[in-house]
Amino acid sequence: MPERSWSGKRERQYEHIKSSQKKRGASTSRAEAIAARTVNKNRAQSGESRSASKSSTQDTSPQKRGGKRSGNRQGPGGPTKEQLYNEAKKRNVKGRSTMSKQELQNALGR
C-alpha cells in the first residue's frame, strides 16, 4: 500500500481495484498506479486529504466516469478544457491561457 494515512476502507478499495486491474491484464505496477490514483482522487473528493487539485475535487468521480475519458474517445463532450489546455501547453500553443474550449480544440486541430 502506497500510503500509511489511508483508512481501512481505502486500503480495501485499493486492493480491490488493484486485483481488478490485474484480472483485466494490467501489469502489477500499472495496476498499483491506477488503484492509487483512484483512491487518492476519492479521498480528495470526500475531504480526507490535506491538499487536493481543482481537477480532483470538481471532476466526476472515477467510479461514475467509468472510462469515458480513456483512449482517444474522451466521453460525450470530448476531452475537458483542462485536458485540452494541458495538451496545448505541451505543444507550446501561443495564447492558450485566454482560449475557450472550442478555441483550444481548433488550435489543436480537433
C-alpha positions as CSV (number, residue, x, y, z in Angstrom):
1,M,0.0,0.0,0.0
2,P,1.5,3.3,-1.0
3,E,0.3,5.5,1.9
4,R,0.0,4.9,5.6
5,S,-2.6,7.5,6.2
6,W,-5.3,5.7,4.3
7,S,-8.2,4.3,6.3
8,G,-9.2,0.6,6.3
9,K,-11.9,1.4,3.8
10,R,-9.4,3.0,1.4
11,E,-6.9,0.1,1.9
12,R,-9.7,-2.4,0.9
13,Q,-10.7,-0.2,-2.0
14,Y,-7.0,0.0,-3.2
15,E,-6.6,-3.8,-3.0
16,H,-9.9,-4.4,-4.8
17,I,-9.1,-2.0,-7.7
18,K,-5.6,-3.4,-7.9
19,S,-6.8,-7.0,-8.2
20,S,-9.5,-6.0,-10.6
21,Q,-6.9,-4.4,-12.9
22,K,-4.6,-7.4,-12.7
23,K,-7.5,-9.6,-13.8
24,R,-8.0,-7.4,-16.8
25,G,-4.4,-7.9,-17.8
26,A,-2.6,-4.9,-16.4
27,S,0.9,-5.3,-15.1
28,T,1.4,-5.1,-11.3
29,S,3.0,-1.7,-11.5
30,R,0.2,-0.3,-13.8
31,A,-2.5,-1.9,-11.6
32,E,-0.9,-0.3,-8.4
33,A,-0.7,3.1,-10.2
34,I,-4.3,3.0,-11.3
35,A,-5.5,1.9,-7.8
36,A,-3.5,4.6,-6.0
37,R,-4.7,7.4,-8.4
38,T,-8.3,6.3,-8.0
39,V,-8.2,6.0,-4.2
40,N,-6.3,9.3,-3.9
41,K,-8.9,11.1,-6.1
42,N,-11.7,9.6,-4.0
43,R,-10.0,10.8,-0.8
44,A,-9.7,14.3,-2.2
45,Q,-13.3,14.4,-3.2
46,S,-14.5,13.3,0.2
47,G,-12.2,15.7,2.0
48,E,-9.9,13.1,3.5
49,S,-6.7,14.5,2.1
50,R,-4.7,17.6,3.3
51,S,-4.4,19.1,-0.2
52,A,-6.2,18.4,-3.5
53,S,-6.1,19.8,-7.0
54,K,-9.0,21.5,-8.5
55,S,-9.5,18.7,-11.0
56,S,-9.5,16.1,-8.3
57,T,-12.3,17.8,-6.3
58,Q,-14.5,19.2,-9.0
59,D,-14.3,16.4,-11.6
60,T,-16.5,13.4,-11.9
61,S,-15.5,10.5,-9.6
62,P,-13.6,7.6,-11.2
63,Q,-16.5,5.2,-10.5
64,K,-19.1,7.4,-12.2
65,R,-16.9,8.3,-15.1
66,G,-16.4,4.6,-16.0
67,G,-13.6,5.0,-18.6
68,K,-15.3,7.7,-20.5
69,R,-12.1,9.5,-21.0
70,S,-9.8,6.6,-21.6
71,G,-8.1,6.3,-25.0
72,N,-8.8,8.7,-27.8
73,R,-12.6,9.0,-27.4
74,Q,-12.9,11.0,-24.2
75,G,-16.6,11.0,-23.3
76,P,-19.6,12.5,-24.9
77,G,-18.2,16.1,-24.7
78,G,-14.7,15.0,-25.7
79,P,-11.7,16.0,-23.6
80,T,-12.2,18.5,-20.9
81,K,-11.0,22.1,-21.3
82,E,-8.2,21.3,-18.8
83,Q,-7.1,18.3,-20.8
84,L,-7.0,20.4,-24.0
85,Y,-5.1,23.2,-22.2
86,N,-2.5,20.7,-21.0
87,E,-2.1,19.3,-24.5
88,A,-1.8,22.9,-25.9
89,K,0.8,23.6,-23.2
90,K,2.8,20.6,-24.3
91,R,2.6,21.8,-27.9
92,N,3.5,25.4,-27.0
93,V,0.3,26.9,-28.4
94,K,0.5,30.7,-28.0
95,G,-2.4,32.4,-26.3
96,R,-3.8,29.2,-24.8
97,S,-4.5,30.8,-21.4
98,T,-7.2,33.0,-22.8
99,M,-8.7,30.4,-25.2
100,S,-12.1,28.8,-24.7
101,K,-12.6,25.1,-25.0
102,Q,-13.7,25.4,-28.7
103,E,-10.7,27.7,-29.5
104,L,-8.4,25.1,-27.9
105,Q,-9.9,22.3,-29.9
106,N,-9.4,24.4,-33.1
107,A,-5.9,25.3,-32.3
108,L,-5.1,21.6,-31.6
109,G,-6.8,20.6,-34.9
110,R,-9.6,18.6,-33.4
